[in-house]
Amino acid sequence: MKQDLSKMASAIRFLSADAIEKAKSGHPGMPLGMADVATVLFSKIIKLNPQAPKWFARDRFVLSAGHGSMLLYSVLYLLGYEDISLDDIKNFRQLGSKTAGHPEYGHLAGIDMTTGPLGQGISTAVGMALAERFCTAKFTEDLCGHYTYVIAGDGCLMEGISEEAIELAGHLGLNKLIVLWDNNNITIDGKVSVASSTDQLARFKACGWNTLDINGHDYDEIEKALLEAQKSDKPTLISCRTTIGFGAPTKCGTPKCHGSPLGAEELAAMRQKLDWNYAPFEVPADVLSAWRQAGSRNQKAYNDWQQKAAAAGAEFGAFIAGELPADWHKDLDALKAKQLQEKTPLATRKASQICLEAIVPNIPQIIGGSADLAAANYTSVSSMQPIQKGNYNGNQLFYGIREHAMGALMNGMALHGGVIPYGGTFLVFSDYLRPAMRLAALMGIRVIYVLTHDSIGVGEDGPTHQPIEHLASFRAMPNMLTFRPCDIIETAEAWELALTHEHTPSLLALSRQNLPLLRDSAKENQTARGGYVISDVTPGKKRQATIIATGSEVSLAVEAQSKLREEGIEVAVVSMPCTELFDAQTPQYQEQVLGTAPRIAVEAAAKFGWEKYVGLEGDIIGMDGFGASAPASDLYKYFGITVEEIVDSVKNCIR
């Protein structure tokens, strides 16, 4: 059997090396070095079904070292996944190819997440492992139980995000998480020892992990370690001591094979050394047959699961599909009606919590949490129960002061299925979340960020805590919905949209300070259009200007409208809670809302981006620099974000 495994591993090595050589681009070192580990994992251990790649109870696999993507593409082809062909392998890294430079979620059925930014993969896998425990606790091991496997490199372990994630994995006792570390002691710049002297096994052990150390080219040791890891009551790190570029005669064990093709001469010599007497991209029939048999070995387990899933009924099916219950919004609708009657001023961070009190009990897939700021961003709900080691049937997660990990874990939970995650911190600290947020947008997954203290209205905490450029930067990020609601009605509408947009992450930027209720109706979700006239001109009068505002500045705009009306100047106020949704409307609707009169935009943040709405003749009232430490009211006056400034701007624009 060892000889068979050796040939199966060679198929991975040469498909990978041939594809990289043809593309004249790629990273052969890791696929060559980890081919033996991958062969044992995928042919003997992992639970999957190439004919049903979205099988909910399948084991998840994350190639955290995403630069080694050809290893995964080779394995998927060899196992018999239907949506990858030999032509796809040959088309590696070419325009329009499914086999992109790094694994892209949605391009091929066997890719469980987009990887490439190092550290994100291993950290996201922690979220997947947590989601598995959550779903299993709600249903059964037979329906939901599985393992999460990761292949990670030195770069994944060096990136700081990994520290936060492995701490959480150990703390939560996620024993079905198994990380295979490609311990080859080589990075792009040379030996690992030039940059790091960390004892990774001791580090993981200190974080509550089980650790194993093996020869990554010994099939018996690999299999024994994987089976042992499956029995652990802790997450497991397996140090797989490997040779980068294994088989390449002159380049193995060196950085030369890390991120560059081997070259025709080296590849030919490798064929001779490993006794692979086949043309490029040729896999002999007996080897391909062995791989295809490995791909079909879980067919009975899949068939059995299908029967159990059918017996579990529609509730289980809807749960794992992420479908919202039919009446999930009933309490939210009642809340909006009540708030329209009471008209209580509320900070939108508090409004969000009130909305969550009406949402969370009605959506069983929700897991919410905060980076140790629940008391400030109001992400905690009275009905929530904590998720703890050994008790995964709760729905509140305590992330600690770990924004980096929080972002990645939420991605993992959303990718796994059966979970709709939200997480909170201050908007200014979204800088820690940004890499994970960008991946969420790129992958098109439903993750919700509750980002409070959204402007200079933070006040005394000063410029380190006052977000300035953040709103503009997220509005520039493709496929991210950025909501900045002005009152509790818009906040409720933003939550509705965030929960119902299944392929788009959403950000709710929420105020610290109390804001008045401005809406007089909740019959239609106005936020769904991104921008709308929240306060129009006097009936029968002509619009002389339009004030566009978001969040806490909408009330300032409405107050300025009233003062201007006293002077005989008629303006309309547009609330723009989500520019992305407004930009998706028809030109006719946009023109109807914005009008043809001069436009003034008001936002207590960077002015960048508002130019396209106000044009050359308009004005932008906002921030040109960082904030300062002072009470919020003093800051608004100091930086000129006031009713008086808006009034003067309107007058100047219409002269």
Helices and strands as residue ranges (DSSP letters): H 2-23, H 29-33, H 35-40, I 41-45, E 60-63, G 66-68, H 69-79, H 86-90, H 120-138, H 141-144, E 148-152, H 154-158, H 160-172, E 177-183, E 186-187, E 190-191, G 192-194, H 200-206, E 210-215, H 219-230, E 236-241, G 255-257, H 264-273, H 285-295, H 299-312, H 314-320, H 330-342, H 348-359, G 360-362, E 366-370, H 374-377, E 396-398, H 403-416, E 420-426, G 427-429, H 430-443, E 448-452, G 456-458, G 463-465, H 470-475, E 481-483, H 488-500, E 506-510, G 526-529, E 532-535, E 545-549, H 553-566, E 571-575, H 579-583, H 587-594, E 599-606, H 611-614, E 619-623, H 632-638, H 643-654
